Amino acid sequence: MEAYKSTCNSCGKSYFWNGYKTGIGKTVAQLEQMEKERTVCKHCQAPGLVTELDHESEDGKLQDESAAFAANTVLSILFGKP
């Protein structure tokens, strides 16, 4: 799962949500639902939603920390850096 932030160009509202990181192993219906969540505002139902990775909410920050930990672990293994 991945944390996302969506902002509507029509009503101006922003909100955070979690969705699939990739489409691997997902059904057509699941992929269609995520595409709708990514592009259509849940508040006003207008298309044109701008969605990006979430770096603000608790979930987004936790995922950023996890990714940084994984990257540092790999660097430590490859190059012996702490």
Backbone hydrogen bonds, N-H to C=O, Kabsch-Sander energy under -0.5 kcal/mol:
donor,donor_aa,acceptor,acceptor_aa,energy
2,E,19,G,-3.0
4,Y,17,W,-3.4
5,K,52,E,-2.9
6,S,15,Y,-2.9
7,T,50,V,-2.6
8,C,13,K,-2.5
12,G,8,C,-1.0
15,Y,6,S,-2.2
17,W,4,Y,-2.2
19,G,2,E,-2.5
26,K,23,G,-1.9
31,L,27,T,-2.3
32,E,28,V,-2.4
33,Q,29,A,-2.2
34,M,30,Q,-2.2
35,E,31,L,-2.2
36,K,32,E,-2.0
37,E,33,Q,-2.5
38,R,34,M,-2.2
39,T,35,E,-1.2
39,T,36,K,-0.6
40,V,36,K,-2.7
41,C,46,A,-2.6
45,Q,41,C,-1.4
48,G,39,T,-0.8
49,L,39,T,-2.2
50,V,7,T,-2.9
51,T,49,L,-0.6
52,E,5,K,-2.5
54,D,3,A,-2.2
55,H,53,L,-0.5
61,K,57,S,-2.6
62,L,58,E,-2.3
63,Q,59,D,-2.2
64,D,60,G,-2.2
65,E,61,K,-2.4
66,S,62,L,-2.2
67,A,63,Q,-2.4
68,A,64,D,-2.3
69,F,65,E,-2.4
70,A,66,S,-2.3
71,A,67,A,-2.4
72,N,68,A,-2.7
73,T,69,F,-2.2
74,V,70,A,-2.2
75,L,71,A,-2.5
76,S,72,N,-2.3
77,I,73,T,-2.2
78,L,74,V,-2.8
79,F,75,L,-3.0
80,G,76,S,-1.7
81,K,75,L,-0.7
